[in-house]
């Protein structure tokens, strides 16, 4: 049985990030976010102070499988969930990760962070599409710290993203599995980016839109400094 209840109701798409309070002796570097509005245990997705869920998906650009917890003990991790034909929040979600990759290269901590976007449109989002989408956002898809995960099927996407991670998404009537960009919204979905520390605990769950890039960098820097 999955650790969380998968919320598909439309109201679930508008849930904002929330958090609990663990104190200085807890597993997190950051304090609970000021805008917490619910206990993390009441949310469908992993939230502040909770462990990152375990799932294994293909990383086609690197031609290997990646477990979402394989970087625990080695790197801090940023994960987000998207589809490449999205014209709203998804490009910004990816650009945030790309900015972190650039900053990490400039400040010499590329080996300390993993950047893991995950598509929930595996039929359209082939390896070539993921590569082009990543490069268009300013990231290097071939770098070891960039692992773009692609579920094997729609069913596997639902199992991992919808159920294990509690991120609701649903195809709209505009969805076409293999046509090019139709400039329609093929999915309704919740936006979520997770900042996970090297010990595998969620420091921030940025939900309800793309977080400001400087906020992500500031939070990541604080987490890195804490664990140095």
N, C-alpha and C positions, 0 to 999 in steps of 0.2 A: 504494500500500500504506500502511496506517495505521502511524503511528509506534509504536504500542504494540500488544501482543497483548491481545485482549479476553478477560478471565477470567470465565467464566460458572459455574465450579464453585462449589458451595456454600461451599467453604473460602474462596473469594475474597471472599465477603460479610463475612468477619470480619477482613480485613486492616486493620491499623492504620497510621496515618501514619508515614512514615519519611523519612529524609533523608540527604543527603551533606554533606560539609564543603567549602565553597568558599573560606573565608578572607575577610579584609577586602577583598581586591582583586576579589572576585567580583561578580556582578550583583545580589546581595541586600543588604538593609539589616540583616536579622536574622542571627544565628548559626544554625547547624543546631540543630534542636530536640533537647533532652536525651533524649527518648524514642525516638530513631531506632533502628530495628531491621533496616533493610535499605537497600541502596543504592537511590537513587531510580530508577536505570535498570532495576532489577528489578521495579518496581511497574507495575501496569497503568495507573494514573492519574497525572496530572502531579503531581510532588512537588517538594520543596525545590530551588530553584536551576534548575529547568527552565522552558522557555518555555511560555506558555499556548497551547494548541492553537487552531487557526483553524477556525471554523465560522460559518455564517450561518443565522439562524432568525428567523421572524416574532416581532415584539413587538406582539401584537394590540391592547393597550390604547392604544399610541401609533401604531398603524396604520402601521408601517414595519418593515423588516428590520434586524436588528442583527447585526453581526459580533462574535464574542467578543473580537477583538483591536482593535476600533475605538477603544477608550479608551486604547490604548497611546500614550504621549506626552502624555496629557491628564489621566488619572485613575488612581488606584489602584482595584482592582476586587475585589469579593467575589462569587463564584459559588457556587450550591448547586443540588442536583438533588432533585426531590421529586414527589409527587402529592398533590392537595388532599384526597382522602378518607382520607389516612393519619392514624391516631390515635396514632402513636407518636412518631417522631423528627421528622417533617416540620414540624409546627407550631413546634417549637423551632428548627429550622433557619431557618425564615422569620422568627421573632421575633428571632433574632440580627441578621438584616439590618435588620429594622425598628428595632431599638435603635440601630444604627449610623446609620440615616437620621435619627432623632430627635436623636442626639448631634451629627451633622454640622450640622443646622439650628441647634441651640443654640450651637455653637461656630464657626459661619460657615465651614464647609468643604464645604458641599453640592456645590460645583462640582469638588471634588477627589476624589470617590469615586463609583463606579458600583456599583449593587447589582443582581445579575443572578440571580434564581432561574429554574430551567428545569424545566418539567414533562416527565415521561415518560409521561403519560396524556393525550395530546392529544384523544382522542375525548370524554372526559368533561370535561376541563378547558378549557371554552370561555372566551372573553373575559370573560363575566359572572361565571363561576365564579372565575376568577383574580382579578378585581377584588374580589369579595366576600371571598375567602380572604385577600387582602392586607390589606384594611381591618380584618378581624377580628383580624389580628395586630398592628394598630396602625401600619401603614405607609400612606403616600400612594401609590397605584398610578399616579397621573397625574403625579407629579414626574418631571422629566427624568432624575434619577439612579436611578430605579427602572424597570428593564426586565425584565418577566416574559416569558420566551421560551416559545413553544409550537410544537413541531415540526409540520409539515404533516400528518404521518401517523405511525402506529405504526412503520412501516419507517424513516422519517426519524429518529424518536426513537432507535431502535436504532443507526442509523448514527452519529449524533452523540454521544449520551450513552454508549452501550455501547461503540462502537468507537473513536471519536475521543478521547473523554475517559476511556475505560476504567473506567466506573462500571457494574457489573453490576446489572441489574434483571430481574425475570421475573414475569409474571402468574401468580397463583395460581388454583386452582379456584373461588375465590370471586369472581373478576373478572366484573363486568358492565359493558358499555361505556357504557350510557346511563341506568341506574337511579340513583336518588339514593343518599345515604349509607346503606350497608347495615350499617355498623359491623363489617364484616369487613376482613381485611387482603388487599386486592386485588393487592398486589405484595410480593414479597420483593426487597429492594434493599440495596445498600451506601449508607451515608450519607457524604457528602463535601462539605466546604466549602473553597473555595480562596481564599486571600488572595494577590492578585497585585499587584506593585508597578507603578508608572507606566511602567516600562521593559518590562513584559510578562513578568516572571519570578516564579515562585511563591515566596512567602515562607513560607507555611504551607499544608499540606494536612491539614485537620482531618478525620480519618477514624475510623470505629468508633463514632460517636455525635455528638450535637450538642456543640460546644465550649462551655465556660462563657462567657457574654456578656462578662464583664469581661476574660477572656483575649483574646477577639477585639478588644475595644476597645484594650487595652494594646498588642497587637501592631500594630494599625493605627496607633496613635499613634506608636509607635517608627518605623514605616516612613515615616509622614508627616514626622516630624521629620528623619529622615535625608535626605530628598529636598528639604527646604525650602532 
